[in-house]
Amino acid sequence: MNVGIAYARPNAQVWKNIEIPDGATVMDVIEASGLLNDFPEIDVGANKVGIFGTIAKLDKPVKDGDRVEIYRPIHPDAELLEKRT
């Protein structure tokens, strides 16, 4: 089945589609994507993950067409940080 995976940091965004076997989980998609090698700051134990904007557990099965997302932590005082234009 074909699924997407997305990850963004302030200076880089990645969104790619990969083929994954039926029955694959969110963690399977993350591992198969290669993002853990490309972005060593990703810690699947600490970063939240989701499917189409809804938080999901690593062992959640994915469906054809799903988009797995890896979320980076938001600064606790983000609303106080200077806005950049």
Summary of the structure (lengths in Angstrom):
residues: 85
radius of gyration: 13.7
end to end distance: 39.5
largest distance: 44.9
contacts: 200
relative contact order: 0.27
helix: 18%
strand: 32%
